[in-house]
Amino acid sequence: MLLRASGIYKSFRSLLDGVPSSILQDVSLSIDYGEIVTLVGESGSGKTTLLSILGLLEPCDQGDIEFEGNYIVRGGMCLLNDEQLLMYKNQSIGFVFQFHHLLDDFTAVENVAFPHYINSKNMSYSKDVAAALLTQLGLSSKLNHLPSQLSGGESQRVAIARAIINSPKIVFADEPSGNLDSKTSKFMAYKNVQALEFGTEMQADVSRVILDVRTQEEFLNDGSIESAINIDYYQPDFQQRLAELDKTKTYLVYCRSGKRSADTCKTMSEMGFPKLINLDGGYLAFSKTFTK
């Protein structure tokens, strides 16, 4: 198992009255090598927060995280020292942010080269690697363009190249097309997945994971799944409804209870359906959309 999280809790205190607001409650998931998975949920359901916790960009209140069988977070406490944390973020994971977060004063090729330079200590070599990667992503004519000179789609491909240049074992993609208009977003969602898949094939001896975050509307509208269904393992009509579903299609399954949802999806997975898990009844879903 590449990544396993269990019992994740996270809350934020209101700036007005100091009252804590729970964002994540008892969230657990596991991701194996070579999978491409999607977290789906409404705005505010905690998708980005969970992604940030898994990437060690922010702490959780409680919970454990294992990476390749080793605990990196235990009881909400990060077990890595500063050097180990830097290596985890630079070598083991890649992040694609919704709003690119490119460095404005540096060119496309420089933005991509910086994570590689941390280890190579040779900027000329790192820029050559970055240029080759950007060329393969269709940006050969944009290498020396500043972010302000790139389109939204081009900027996102630069961000993807930056995320995969060190051949990470897992790529976290936080709504990579969420800041584009709906027509462009649908097109770029497809292109971005292609670009991310390219990253998984850079070295044949390493199996990578892509963990993608999208809103429920994006997920339903981009062709990834056919429909959202409210089906419950604990309801008497479960078997009858299950028999009416097409196992060749992908469904977004949701229940109002995390346990009900997990049990429902576990049963469906065992019967040959894609594994779709609503993590906490708030339409935050862990969806194993397909496996490499």
WOLIN-V296200 format. One record per residue. N is the residue number from 1. RES is the residue in one small letter. SS is DSSP state (H for helix, E for strand, L for the rest). Layout:
{{N:RES:SS} {N:RES:SS}}
This chain:
{{1:m:L} {2:l:L} {3:l:E} {4:r:E} {5:a:E} {6:s:E} {7:g:E} {8:i:E} {9:y:E} {10:k:E} {11:s:E} {12:f:E} {13:r:E} {14:s:L} {15:l:L} {16:l:L} {17:d:L} {18:g:L} {19:v:L} {20:p:E} {21:s:E} {22:s:E} {23:i:E} {24:l:E} {25:q:E} {26:d:E} {27:v:E} {28:s:E} {29:l:E} {30:s:E} {31:i:E} {32:d:L} {33:y:L} {34:g:L} {35:e:E} {36:i:E} {37:v:E} {38:t:E} {39:l:E} {40:v:E} {41:g:E} {42:e:L} {43:s:L} {44:g:L} {45:s:L} {46:g:L} {47:k:H} {48:t:H} {49:t:H} {50:l:H} {51:l:H} {52:s:H} {53:i:H} {54:l:H} {55:g:L} {56:l:L} {57:l:L} {58:e:L} {59:p:L} {60:c:L} {61:d:L} {62:q:E} {63:g:E} {64:d:E} {65:i:E} {66:e:E} {67:f:E} {68:e:L} {69:g:L} {70:n:E} {71:y:E} {72:i:E} {73:v:E} {74:r:E} {75:g:L} {76:g:L} {77:m:E} {78:c:E} {79:l:L} {80:l:L} {81:n:L} {82:d:H} {83:e:H} {84:q:H} {85:l:H} {86:l:H} {87:m:H} {88:y:H} {89:k:H} {90:n:H} {91:q:H} {92:s:H} {93:i:E} {94:g:E} {95:f:E} {96:v:E} {97:f:L} {98:q:L} {99:f:L} {100:h:L} {101:h:L} {102:l:L} {103:l:L} {104:d:L} {105:d:L} {106:f:L} {107:t:E} {108:a:H} {109:v:H} {110:e:H} {111:n:H} {112:v:H} {113:a:H} {114:f:H} {115:p:H} {116:h:H} {117:y:H} {118:i:H} {119:n:H} {120:s:H} {121:k:L} {122:n:L} {123:m:H} {124:s:H} {125:y:H} {126:s:H} {127:k:H} {128:d:H} {129:v:H} {130:a:H} {131:a:H} {132:a:H} {133:l:H} {134:l:H} {135:t:H} {136:q:H} {137:l:L} {138:g:L} {139:l:L} {140:s:H} {141:s:H} {142:k:H} {143:l:L} {144:n:L} {145:h:L} {146:l:E} {147:p:H} {148:s:H} {149:q:H} {150:l:L} {151:s:L} {152:g:H} {153:g:H} {154:e:H} {155:s:H} {156:q:H} {157:r:H} {158:v:H} {159:a:H} {160:i:H} {161:a:H} {162:r:H} {163:a:H} {164:i:H} {165:i:L} {166:n:L} {167:s:L} {168:p:L} {169:k:L} {170:i:E} {171:v:E} {172:f:E} {173:a:E} {174:d:E} {175:e:L} {176:p:L} {177:s:L} {178:g:L} {179:n:L} {180:l:L} {181:d:L} {182:s:H} {183:k:H} {184:t:H} {185:s:H} {186:k:H} {187:f:H} {188:m:H} {189:a:H} {190:y:H} {191:k:H} {192:n:H} {193:v:H} {194:q:H} {195:a:H} {196:l:H} {197:e:H} {198:f:H} {199:g:H} {200:t:H} {201:e:L} {202:m:L} {203:q:L} {204:a:L} {205:d:L} {206:v:L} {207:s:L} {208:r:L} {209:v:E} {210:i:E} {211:l:E} {212:d:E} {213:v:E} {214:r:E} {215:t:E} {216:q:H} {217:e:H} {218:e:H} {219:f:H} {220:l:H} {221:n:H} {222:d:L} {223:g:L} {224:s:L} {225:i:L} {226:e:L} {227:s:E} {228:a:E} {229:i:E} {230:n:L} {231:i:L} {232:d:L} {233:y:L} {234:y:L} {235:q:L} {236:p:L} {237:d:L} {238:f:H} {239:q:H} {240:q:H} {241:r:H} {242:l:H} {243:a:H} {244:e:L} {245:l:L} {246:d:L} {247:k:L} {248:t:L} {249:k:L} {250:t:L} {251:y:E} {252:l:E} {253:v:E} {254:y:L} {255:c:L} {256:r:L} {257:s:L} {258:g:H} {259:k:H} {260:r:H} {261:s:H} {262:a:H} {263:d:H} {264:t:H} {265:c:H} {266:k:H} {267:t:H} {268:m:H} {269:s:H} {270:e:H} {271:m:L} {272:g:L} {273:f:L} {274:p:L} {275:k:E} {276:l:E} {277:i:E} {278:n:E} {279:l:L} {280:d:L} {281:g:L} {282:g:L} {283:y:L} {284:l:L} {285:a:E} {286:f:E} {287:s:E} {288:k:E} {289:t:E} {290:f:E} {291:t:E} {292:k:L}}
